[in-house]
Amino acid sequence: MWASLKTAKGFKGDTEKEHHLCDVIVTEEEAQPIMDQCRGVQEKILALCGEEDKRMALANSRPWKTHDDDPDNIPAGYVQLKTKKRAFRANGNKPATPPIPTYVDGKKIDWDTADYNVGNGSLIEIAAAITPYYVPGPVGLGVTLQLKAVKVLELKKYVAGESGDKFYEDVFADGAETKKNEAESNDSEDNYFD
């Protein structure tokens, strides 16, 4: 859902910070180990820094939403994992942050020539790293799922102007289960999925 793999986007009200984004809907069973690992990273850092330190409170935010958090948009029994990667504009010293490495049919997309984007309802695998952060004050110690790469198993090309909600009807109709596919191997040296 809401993949911004080629061009980074800013969050509402923030034109300075841009991110590459990609959310994925998985079953609660598939999401549980990831959620447990995220909590484990937070707890380990908290233990290392000293649980008595009141400045080291755990952040209220987390990189997922459940049906209980958003019953209108997340089907019962599923979790929306939110991945992102901060993108920086080019400056005199450094080039702009490149697009997210994305693989379709075992080949890395050349975002300079691609005439489409990965649309809602595509079946994908995401390579992400659990990345801790700390912001003093009310935010605290949290984790994000830092987006590294995307492998597209079943592509639904993004078409400008189409509704992004219809895919729920198709993907989750009649209790449909998550489909598992094996994509072809990739010849690229930076294959995150090997």
N, C-alpha and C positions, 0 to 999 in steps of 0.2 A: 504494500500500500504506500502511496504518496512518495514514490521513489524520485529522488533528485540526485541522480548518479553522475550525469554529465555536467550540469550547471548547479552550483550551490545556491541555496535560498536562505533568506533571512527569516527569522521568526517575526510574528506580528509585533509591530511597534519597535523593532530593532533593525535598523538598516545597516548598522556597522558590523555585526557579527553574522556571518553566513556559514551555513553548514551543508554538507552533502547528507542526505537523509534516506532512510528506507525502513519502513515498518513491515513486520511480518506477523501474520496470524498463524499460531500453532495451537495444538491441543494442550490442555492443561498438563497432561502427562509428559509431553515433549518439553514444555516450558519449565517444569518443576526443577530439573537438575540445573538449569541456567539460573533460575531465581535463587536456588540454594547456594550456588557458587558466588553469586553477587553478594548475598548476605554474608557468606563466609569470608570474603575479601574484606568487607566492612568490619566484621567482628575481629578478624586477625589484626587489622591496622589499629583498631580501637584498643585491643589488648596490648599491642606493642607500645602505643603512645601513652597508655595509662587510662583505664576506665574512670578513674577518679577525677581526671581533668575535665572540668565542666565545659571547657571550650571545645572539647572533642565530641560533641553530641552528634548522633547520626542524623543525616539529612532526611527530611520527609519525602523527598522526591525519589523515584526509582525508575529504571528504564523499562517498565512494562505497565500495562493496564489489563485488568481482568473484567469479566462481565459485571461483577459487582461495582467496579469503578465507573463503567460506562455501558449500562445495559442497552442503550439505544443503538450502539455501534459495534459492540463486541458480543457475538453469539455465546450463549451459555456453553460452558465446557471448553472455551478457547481463551487464549491470552494474546494480546498484542505486544510484541517485543519492539522496542523503539531503538534503532541504531542511528548513529550520526557521527560525522567527522567534521571538525572545524575546518573551514576553508579560508585562506587568506588571499587577498588581491596581490597582484604583482607590485613590487616596489623597486627602487633603484638597486637593491642588493639581491633580491630573490624573485624568481618567477612565481606566478600564481599557483595555488594548490591545484594539482591535476585532477581530472575526473576520477571517480572510483573505478578500479579495474573490474570490468564486467565481462562475463563469458557467456556466449550463446552458441549452442551446437559445438562446444569444445573449443571455440576460438574466441580470443579476446576482441571485444568490440573496439574499433578505431573510432573514438568519439568525434574526431575531426571530420570524418566522412559519413557517419551514421545519420540517417534521415528519420530516425524514430527514437522513442524513449521506452523504457520498460514500464508497462502500464499496470494498473490495479488488477488483481486477479491472476497475475503471472505466478507460476509455481517456481520458487527459487530456493537456493541455499545461500546463507550469508556467512561470511567469515568476519568475525568480530572479536574484539578483545575487551575483557572486563577491565576498565580503567578507572582507578579511584581519583577522587578530587576532594579538596577541602577548601571551603570558603568560610572565613571567620564570621562570627555573628550568628544570625538566625538560620543560615543555610546549613552549615555543618559538613560532616563527612559523608560523601555519597559515592556512587559508582555510575558510570555510563557504559553502554555497549558501543565501543568505538568501531565504526564501520571500516572494514579493510577491503573487502571484495564481495562481489555477487556472482553466483553461478545461476543462470536462467535455465530451468529444466523444461518449462512450457511457457513460451512467450505470448503475452497479450500486449501488442503494441499500443502505446498511448496515442490516442487520437484527440486532439484539442477539441473541447466543447462537449465531449461525452460525459455523462454522469459517472462519478466514481463510486456510487453506491450499488449499482445493479449487480456487481460481481458477488455480493453476499448471497443473492438469490440463487446464483449458479453454483458457487463453491460450497455453500452450506445447505443446499436443498436436500430434503429427505435424509438428513443425518449423514451426508457424504463424508467419507473419511479422507484424511490427508493421503495423497497419492505419493508413493515413493518411486523415484526413477533414478537411474544411474546415467549421468551424462558422459559423453565421450571424454577421453583424456585430453589434456591440453598440452601443446608443445611449448607454451610460454615458460620462461624461466621464473617468472613471478607468480606461479600458480599457487594460490593460497589453499587449495582444496586437496592437495596431495598429502 
